[in-house]
């Protein structure tokens, strides 16, 4: 087990290194580069731009710039924002809670509702409920997140007035109820696609377990239907879903970027787009690495959890 963990940590470190290098090179090749924001200033001359590039180290080869950035990052200095001069870690930290709140809430909704729908669909296979949920899941997977967000704002905010159209809280309020009202629509929109995926995977996993010999044996022993369902079927069907939870992190982060933009939610996704618009590359790289670290930790945690709860899995 220890050998497996150390091996995965080593692989994760290599993966993060590759992600950081590719991201740094791609940003350095972007049109305009970091100096584009300075070039827009009135009266800015080429000599002044060259002086700024020298001060920022942008006139050196890309590989040298990357190694310098990597050295500072490993030391805990992720750079400062070109936009306001604030440390990158401080800026990301100020937006991290909003993103985590949105992701955790949407995940709870997607897992709880999606798993329930999947289990019921498997038990009632071929029923009207099963066919209806399958059609709705396909529709949900086909709807762009931004479109569903705009429709949700139009219906529930502009027409019905049930929920706010954007932001995280009302200025001057900030109560728990106010936070909850602002959270409903973005969490619902972000959970939509994941809910459909969870329901389909849970249905398949439940059907696989229902046909196993140990389930037939439990029924033959006279166990109640409820006991067979919750102790033998659901428990075993949830095991492969742990892997899905780890694999869903990239999709969840991508969906959060769109959702936060539509609802002006002050999270890391909104910060990423704003930083790209201002060519604030230190913040963009910091957000890229933060997302990559989340994904790596999520996948590693999923693998280790399966190994701990399923004795059939042996990690070498």
N, C-alpha and C positions, 0 to 999 in steps of 0.2 A: 504493500500500500504506500509506504513512504517513498519507495523507488518510483512508483507511478506518479505521485504528487510532485516529486522533484523533477521528473521528466516533463510533466505538463507545464510546470513553472518555467522551465528552460525553453520549451517550445513557445510559451506565451511571450517570454521576453524577446525571442527572435521575431515573433509576429509583430509585436509592438514596435520593434526597431524598424522593420520593413515598412509598416504603416507610416511611421514618422518620416522616414526618408522619402517615400513616394509622395506623401502629402507636402513636404517641404519643397521638393523639386517642382511639383505641379503648380504650387502657389508662386514660386519664383519665375515660372514661365507664363504666368497670367498676364494679359495685356495691361500695360501701364505699370504694373508692379506697385510696390509700396510708395513709390515717389509720385504716383498719380494724384494723390490728395494734395501734395504740395504744389504740383504743376498748375493746379486750378487757382492758386492764390494770385490776386492781381499784382502785376509788376514782377512776378517771379522770373528770373533769368536762368539760362542754362548753367552759368557759373555757380549760381546759388544752389541749383539742384545738384550739381556735382559735389559741392561742399557738403550738402546734407547727406548725400550717398556715402561720402567718405566717413563722415561722423557716425553714421549708422552701420558702417561696414558692408554696405550693399555693393561696393565696387570690387569686392573680392570674389574669387571663384565660388560657385554654389556649394561645392563639397566642403570648402573651408567654412562658409557661413553655417552649413548644417552641423558640422562637428562642433563649432562654437556654441550653436544653439543647444545641441544635445548635452554638452558639458554643463551648461548653465541649468538645463532642465533637470538633469540628474542630481544637481546640487540643491534643487528646490526653487530655483529662480527661473520661472517660465517667461520672463520678459515683462515689458510694460506696453500698455496700449498706445498705439500711434494716435488714437483719437483724443484721449484725455490724460495720458501719462500715468494712469493707475496700474498697479501690478495686475498681471493677467489672472493669477490665482484669486486675488480679491474680487475681481470682476466676475469670474466664473462662480465663485462661492456665493455671491449675492444673488445669482440667478438659479443656483442649484436646487434650492428648496422648492421653488415653484415647479420645476420640471419633475422632481421626484414626487411631489404631491399629485400632480396630474397623472404620471405614469402608474403610481401605486393604486390610485383610485380606479383608473380605467382597467388595470389588470385585475383587480378584485371583481369588478363588474363583468369583465369578459370571462374570467375563469369560472365564477360561480354560476352565472346565467348560461354560458356556453356549455359547461359540463353537464348541467341539469338537463338542458335540451338534448344533448347528445345521448345521455343515458336513457331518457324517456323515448327518444327516437329508436334506439336499439331494442328496447323492450317491446315497443309497439311497431316493430319493423313492418313496413308495407301498409301502415294505416294512413288515414288522412293527415294526421298530425305529422307523421314522418315525411310524407311528400311535401307538405306545406313548409316545414322547416328546411327541407333540402332546397326548395325553390327560393325561399327567403335568404338562405345562406349564399346561394349563387348570386343573387341580386346584390347583397351586401358586399361581396367580394368584387363586384363589377363597378360599384359606385366610387368615384374619386373622393378622397377625403375632403378636399377643399370644397367640392360641390355640396356634399352632405352638410358640411359646416355652414355654408351660406344658406342652405334651405332651412336648417335648424334655427339660424338667427332670424330669418324672415318669418317663420311660423311661430316660434316660441317667444321671440323677443319683440319683433315689430308688430305682429298681429295680435297675439294673445297677451303679451306683456308679462309672461310668467317668470322669465329669467333675464338677467342682464345680457347685453349683446357682446360684451367684451371686458377686458381687464380682469384683475384678480380680486379686487375689492373696491368698494365705493369710498372715495376720498372723504375723510371725516368720520367714517364708520369703523370698518375693520373688525367687526364682531365675527364670531364663529359662524353664525347664521348667514352673514353677508358673504363670507368666504365660500360657504357651502352653495349658496345660490349662484355665485359666479362660476363655481366648479362644475355644476351639473352638465351644462351643454358641451364644453370642451371634453370632459371625461366621457360623455356618452358618444360623441363623435369619434374620439380616439379608440374607444372600446369596440366600435362597430365591426371593423374588419377582424380583429382578434377574436371577438365573440363568435363570428361565423367559422373561423378556422378551428377554434376549440370545440365547437359543437360537432363539426365533421370528424375531427380526429377522435373525439371522445366516443362518438357513435361507432366508429370502426374498431377502436380498442375494446369497447364493451362487447361488441359482437364476437370478437376473437376470444374473449374470456368466456362468454356464455357457452361456447361450443367445446370448452375444455372438459376433460374427463373428471377433474376434481369437482366441477360444478354439478355434473350429473350425479356424482357420488353423494354430494351434500344433499341433493334433492331426494335421492333414494333413501337416505338415512332418516328422512322425515322432517328435516329442518324447515322452518317456516319460510315463506317466500321473501319476507322482509329481511330475515337473517341471512339467507343466501345472497340476496342482492347487496346488502351493505357490508357484510363480512368477507364474502368470497369474490363477488363480481366487481363491485366498485373499487375496493382496495387494490386489486390486481390490475384493473384497467387504468388506474391513475399512475402506475409506475412509468410506463412509456411517455406519459404526458409531462413528466418532469423534464425530459430531454427537450420537448417542444417549448417549454417555458424558457429554457436557455437560448434556444434558437430564435425565439420571437423577439429577443432584445433589439437586434438591428432594425426589425420592422417597426417596433414600438418607438425607437428613437427617431426613425424617419417620419413616422406618423405624427410624432410630437412636434417636429419642425413645422409641418404644414398646419397642424391644429393651432399651435401657438401663434402662428402668423395670422390666421383667420380671426382668432378671438383676441388678438393683441395681448396674449398671455405672456407675462414677463419672465419667460424661462430661457433655457439654453438654446432652444430652437430659434426663437425670435432673436436672441443675441447673435446667433450664427449668421443669420441673413443680414442683420444690421451691420455686423462686422465685415461681411463680404462687400456690402455696398460702400463702406468707408475704406476699403482696402486695409483694414486693421488686421494684418496677417498674424501678429503674435497672438491675438485673441482667437483667431480662426484655428491656428495650430493647437492652442490650448484646448479648445472645444473638441477638436478632432481626436486628440490624445485622451481626453476625458471619456469620450464616447467609446473609443477602442478599449480602454481599461474596463469600462462597465461590461462590454460584450465579452471580453476574455474572462472576467471574474464570473459572469453569469454562466457561461458554458462550463467552466471548471467546477463551479458549485453544483450544477446539474449532474455532471458525471459522478462526482463524489457522493452526492445524495443517493443516486441510484445504487451505487456500490454498497452503501450502508444499509439501505432498506430492503434490497433484494439479494438474498444469499446466493442466488444462481449466478450473479455477476462476480467475476474474479478479476481484479486489476493486477496485471503483471508489470 
